[in-house]
Amino acid sequence: MTHTSLASLRRLSCCLLLLLGASAAQAQQYYNVLKYGARNDSTKLSTEAIKKAIAAASKAGGGTVYFPAGKYRTGAIHLKSNITIDIDAGAVLYFSDNFDDYLPMVPTRYEGIDITSFSPLFYAYKAENITIKGRGIIDGQGKKWWDFAEGKSRASQDSKWQQEFFRLNKDILKPDQPGVIERGFMRPPFIQPMYCKNVRIEGVTIRNSPFWTVNPEFCENVTVTGVTINNPKSPNTDGINPESCRNVHISDCHISVGDDCITIKSGKDRAGRQMNVPAENYTITNCTMLSGHGGVVIGSEMSGGVKKITISNCVFDGTDRGIRIKTARGRGGVVEDIRVDNVVMKNIREQIIVLDMQYANSQPEPVSERTPRFRNIHFSNITAEGNQAGLLNGLAEMPIENVTFSNLNLDAKQGFTVKEARNVAFHNVQVNTQSGPAVRAENAQQLRLDGLRGQVQAGAPLVEFTSVEDAFVYNCFPAPGTDTFLKLKGAGTRGVVLQNNYLKSVKTPVAKGEEVKQPVEVTAAEGPAATTPERR
């Protein structure tokens, strides 16, 4: 054999050894829970075996803790940095419904209040590079939690879990309104990483959560993709609730739950303002939402602020509400820079779009840190059918500001109601209603209606203003047979201008109440408005 041939063989041998070494290293990154004592026949709890597998992976600098097909029973699972949980197709993790399996209590957050309570089912604290993925199923077996929370915990507070909660939470900042915190039984979220970076949840099916399902808190760079969440009709079993996080990406998920499908939050009342960590830079896209109180919801726990949110390319079918942004006096915080685009909603049982700053009944108060704000919120390219087209309900001391609706096509029993708002614009919006006007505004300023169209019931105006100041209504096209185009009420109504509206088929272009003293400036494109603009 020549010297050249020997050299080639040596090089080939070295390459093979390197490949074998790399393969071995790759293989060592997987930690099969069965090798650490887990049982996949559901005959015993595998909590300790899973803990050992995670510890072994962590000791090696990280790795994948692997669940092959089978049925597992477990208590709380605590993740560490650089750990991936891989739940293979055919694997089902049943989390114990024995409350003791979630002790000792850990730092957590419950409805925007920072507390010490039951460990979440999947939990991580100040970890990096953590993943839960796979084609398997994780089941929270939430019914026992739901029943105790809605039953015994309301009647008495003497269980050992409640007494432990009270012992550990003597100095917490409670919400302004008494409620569940006083009961001392806080159900754990299903998946709650806290103060973590680079979190990924991918592909898994999640069901029967005790409480909120995917609930990252104070995390940075969170991705939730291809996840299916199925919770039955049950209390507070929201789907995905990223709270006080930064850079969140939610895509390609299918959600049907007992409460809101996706909710963005940032803390509640004094506790949220004290932490002062906003929810910011979220994208939500390519998701379907079925049963739930809301499709995508912001608040009502938004005291740390919510900003820079985009929602696009989603379908809501059968939720109570579509897009819902809610708050109340006492929350404080600002919701701003929100965009919703290219969404289809059907079978919406209440409002298609809601911006409600009076989620809890309260009386006006001086503007302070307790006063919430909604501003710079924009909706476009939406097709929807539901009970009410929309509700904007601001505060007398803090109106909703700078909201636009562009290229909407809505069929609803009722149209839009706009209260305590300013600088609101409708561009190329069609609203067909069964009752009342397409747009009704009250105590509002600086309204623009551009290209509004719609079919309303006989006798109803297309638009109704009560105590509206400075409104520009132009390029509108009422459906043939519309009785009244614009109805004006309230002594505060002034500065209303109509321009270039096609009013040929309208019986009464403008109807004014006796209390409306200021004239309406009307320039009609065509029709009787040019000669008979007003009726009292």
N, C-alpha and C positions, 0 to 999 in steps of 0.2 A: 504494500500500500504506500502511495506516495505521501510526501510531507504535506502536500496541498490537501489530499483526501483526509488525512488525520486531523488537520486543522478544521476542515469543514465538519467532520464528525463531532469534534469538541464543541464547535459553535452550536451545532444542532442539539447536542446533549444539554448544553447550558440553557438553550431556549426552552427545551422540554422541561428542565428542572424549574425554570422560572414560571412556566405555565402551570406546572403541577403545584408549585408553591402558591401561586396566585389563586388557583382553584381551591386549595386547602384553606387559604385565608378567607376566601369567599364563603366556603362551607362553614367555617368556624363562626361566621357572623350570624348564623341561624341557631336559635335556641328553641328546640322543640319542647313544649311544656310537658309532653308525655315523659320525656327523659328525666324530668325533675319531679315526677310523682303525680302529675295531674291525671285525672281520669276522664275519658271522653265517653263514658257510659252513664253519666249523671248520678253515679252511686255515692259520691262524697264531694264535699267542698274542695276545690282545688286552689283556694286562696294562697296557701303557703307555698305550693309548688310554683305558682305563677310568680310569686314574690322572689323565689330563689332563681328562677329563670331570668327575671329582670335584673337581679343583683349580679348574676354571672355576666350578663351582657354589659352591664354598666362597668363592671370591673375591667372588662376587656376594652373599654373605651366606647362601647356602643354596639348595637346589633339589633337583629330582628327576633322578637319573641313570637314563635310560630304556633298557631292552633290548627292542627289538621282536622279533617271532618270528624264530627261526633258531637255529643252533647255534654257541655261542661256546666258545673255549678260553682259559683264563686262569690266572695264578698268584694269589698272595695279593692280596686287595682290602682296602685300609685306608680306613675311613670317617672323616670329620671331622664336626664339629658341624653340625646343621641339614641333613643329607644324607639323602635317601630313595633307596633302590635299588628301582626298579620293574621287575620281571621279568614281561613280558606273557605272556599265554597263547600257547603255541607256542614260547616261548623256553626253551632249555636251556643252562645254564652248566656246562661240563665243566671242573672244576679239574684242573690239571696233576698228574700223578703223578711229576714230576721233583722230587726233594727240594730241588734248588738253587733252585727257584722260590719257596721259602719262607724264603730268606735275604735280608738278614741276620736273625739271631735277635733276638727281642724279649722284653720282660718278659711273662711268662705264668704260669699256674698249672697244675700237672699233678697230678691226684689229691690235691689239698689241699696241695701243696708249691709254694712260690713260687720260680720259676726263670727263667732266660733260655733260650729254646729257639726252635724253628721258629715262624715266624709262623702263627697260625691262618689258615684260608682266608678268612673274613671277620673283620677285626680292627678294633677301635677302642680308643683309650686316652685316658681323661679327656675324652670328648666328650659332647655333649648333643643331645637331639632327633634321634636316628638311627633309621631305619626300613629294614627289608627286607620288601618286600611283593610281591604279584602272584600270578598264576595259573600262572606258569611253574615250571620245575624247576631245582634246583641239584644237581649230582652231584659228589661228592667223589672218585670213582674210588679208593676206599680200599684195593683189594686189594694193591697194591704196598707200601703202608704196613703193612698187616697182616702180609704175608709177611716183610718185613724185621724187624719188631718181634718176631715169634714165631720167626724163623729165625736170620738172621745175627747180629742184635744179642745173642742169647743165647750165641752161640759165640765171638764176639770183639768187642773194643771199639776196633778200629783204623781204622774208617772216618773220613773227613774230618769228617763230621757229628758223630760221637761225640767226636772230638778237640776240635772247636770247642765242643761242649757242656761238656766237662770244663774247658776254658780259661776259660769264662765263668761257671762255677758252682763255684768253689773253696770258697766260704764259706757255702753254703746249709745250712739246717737239714734234714737228712735224716730220714726216718721212723725210728721205733724199730727196726722190722724191716727188714733189707736186702731190696732187691727191684729193681724196674725202674730206679730212679734210678742204681744202680750200673752199669747197662748203657749209660747215656748216650745213649739214643735214645728221645726222647719224641715220640710222634706228636702232630700238632697237632689241637686241637679244630676243628670245622667253623666254628662261629660263636662268637666269644668277645670281647664287649665287656668292657673292664676299667675300673673306676672311672668309669662312665658314668651319666648321668641321662636319664630319659625314652627308654627303648629299646622299640621295637615291632617284632615279627616277625609277619607276617600273611599267611595264604593260600597261601604257597609250599609246594611239595612238595620234600622234601629226601631224598636217598638216598646210600648208599655213603660214609658218613662215615669218615675215617681213624681217628677216636677219638670222644670225646663229641661230640654233634651241636650242640645249642644250650646254650651254657655261659657265661652271664653271670657275671662275677666282680666282687664289691664294687660292684654297681650299685644304683641307686635308681629305683623306678618302672619296672618291666619288665612288658611285656605280650606274651604269646605266644598268638595266637588263630587258629583255623582252619587250623593247620599240619598237614600230613601228613608223617610221617617213616617211611621204609622202608629199613631196613638188613638185609642178609641175616644168616645165622648168622656171626658175626664177633666178634673180641675187643674188649671194652670199648666197643662202639658204642652207648652209652646214648643215649636220646632227648633229654630236656630236663633239664639239670642246673644249676639256678641255685644258685650257691655264694656264701655270705656276702653275700647281697643283701637289700634291704629293699623291701617293697611290691611283690610279684610276683603277677601275675595270669595264670593259664594256663587257657584255656578252648577248648572245641570242637575239640580236636586228636585226630588219629588216629595211633597210634604202634604200629609193629611193628619191633623192633630185635634186635640180637645180645646185648644186656645189659639193664640196667634201663630201663623206659620213661620214668619220671620219677623223678629222684633229687634230694633236698635235702641239701646239704652245707655245711660251714663250716670246712674246713681240717683238717689231719691232724697229730696228735701235737704236738710242740713248736712246729712251724711254725704250726699252727693256733692254738695257745694264745698264741703271741707276737703274731700279728695280732689275735686276739681280736675278730673281727667276726662276729656271729651271722647266721644266716639267720632272718629274722623277717617276719611279716605276709605270708604266702603264701596265696593261694586257688587251688585246683585244682578245676575243675568241668566237667561235660558232655564228658568225654573218653572215648575208647575205646582200650583197650590190648590188643594181641594177643600176638604172640611177644615174649618178653623174660624175663629172670631174675626181675623183679619188676614189679608194676603201678606202685605208688608206693612209693618207698623213701626212708628217712631214714638217712643215714650210708653207710658206716661212718666216713667222714671228717666228724666233727661236733664237732671240738675247740673251735670258737668258739661253740658252742651253737646250738640250733634251737628257736624258740618262736613261738607264735601261728600255727598252720597249720590250715587247713580243707580237707578233701577231700570233695567231694559230687557226687552225680548222675553217677557214672562206671560204666562196664562194663569188666571185665577178663575176657577169654576166651582161655585157653590160656597164660597166663604161668606161670612156675615157682612164684611166690608171689604173693599178692595185695598186702596192705599189709605192708611189712617195715621194721622199725626196728632197726638193728644198730650195735653198737659193741664196744669191747674195752678191757681194762685198758691204760692208757697214753694213751688218747685224751683223757681229761678231758672237760669240757664238759657241758652239761645239755640234754636234750631234754624240753620241757615245753609244756603247753597245746596239745595236738593234738586235733582232732576229725575223725572220719570218719563220714559220714552218707549214707544213701540210695545204696548201692553194690550192684551185682550182679556176682558172680564165678562163672565156670563153668570147668570143665576145668583147675583149678589143680593142677599136678603135685606140689607139696609142701605147704607150709602156707598156709592162707587168710590168717591173721594171725600175724605173728611180731614179738615184742619180745625181741631177743637181745643180751645184754650180754657174751656170751662168743663173739663172732664169731671171735676168735683164741684158741687154747688158752693159758692162763696160770694161774699159781698166785695164791691170795689174797695181798693185800698191804695194808699200812696205808693208810687213807684219806688222799688227798693231791690235789694238782692233777691228777694222772694218773688219778684215779678218775672215770669218767663217771656220769651220773645220768639215769634215766628217771622222769618223774612227770607226773601230771595228763593222762592220755591216755584218750580216750573214743570208743567205737565204738557206732553205733546204726543200726538199720534196714538191715540187711545180709542179703541172700539169697545163698547161696554153696554151691558143690559142689567138693570137692577131696580131696586125700589125707589131710590132717590139718586139723582145725578151727583149732587155734591152738597157739602155743608162747610162753610167757612164761618167760624164762630170765635171771634176775638174777644179781647177785654176792653172795656170802656177806657181804662187807663193805659192800655197797650194794644192797639189794633194790630191785626195781621198786616204785614207789609210786603209789597212787591211780589205778587203771585200772578202767573200767566197760565192760560189754557190755550193751546194751539192745536188745531187739526184734530178735534174730538168729534166722535159720532156716537151719541148716547141715546138709548131708549130707556125711559124710566117712568114710573108712576108719578113722581114729582121731579121738578127741575132743581136748579142750583138755588141755595139760600146763602146770601153773603151778609154777615153782620159784623159790625165793629172791625172794619178792614179799610185799607187805603192802598191806592195804586194797584188795583186788580184789573187784569185785561183778559178779554176773550177774543181770540183771533180764529176765524174760520171754524166755528163750533156749531154743530147741529145737535139740538136737544129736542127730542120728541117726548111729550109728557101726556099722561092720562088725566092729570089734575093740576090746576094752577099754571103759573107762567113757567117759561123755560129758565128765566133768571129773575130772582127776587132779591133785591138789595135793601138793607136797612141800616141806618147810621153808618154810612160808608162815604168815602171821599176818593176822588180821582179814579173813576171807573172808565174803562174803555171797552166798548163792544164793537168789534170790527168783523163784519161778515157773519153775524149770528143768524142762524136759520133754525126753524123748528115748526113742528105741528103741535098745537095745543088744543084742548077741548073747547067747544063752543062757549063763548062768553068770557073766557079767560084771556088776559093780555099776554102777549109774548114776553114782555118785560114789565116788571113792576118795581118802582123806586119809592122808598119811604125815608124821608129825611136824608136824602143823598145830595152831596155837594160836589160839583164839578164832575160832570159825566159827559163823555163824548161818544155818541152812538152813530155809527156810520157803516155804509156798505152792507146793510142788513137786508135780508130777503125773506120776509114772512111768507108762510105757506098761503096759498089761495084760500079764502074763506075766513081768515083771521079777523075776529071782531075788532080787537084793539091792539095796536102795536105797542104803545107805551102808556102805562098808567102811573101817574104821579100822586103821591100822598105825603103828608107831613109838612109842617111849617118850615122845617129846616131844608127843604128841597130847593136848590138854587144852582145856577150855572150849568143847566142841562142844554146840550147842543146836539141837534140831529142833522146829519149831512149825508146826502147821496144814498139814501135808503130807498129801496124799491117798494113803494106802498100802494101800487095800483089796485091790489086786491083787498086792501084793508078798509074796513068800514069806518073806523075811527083811528086816525094816526096817533093822536095824543088825547088822553083823558086826564083832567086835573081835578083834584079835590079842591074845595073852596078855600082850604087853609094854605094852598100853594099860591103865593102871591107873585113870584117872579115869572115872567114870560119864558117860554121855551123858544130858543132859536132853531128854526127849521128850514133846511134847504133840501127839498125832495128831488130824487132822481126822476120820479114820475108818480103821478097819483094825486089824490085830493088834498094831500098835506099842504101843498103850495097855497091853497085858498082857504082851507078849513083846518088849520093845524091843531086846534085844541077844542076839547069838550069838557064842560064842567058838570 
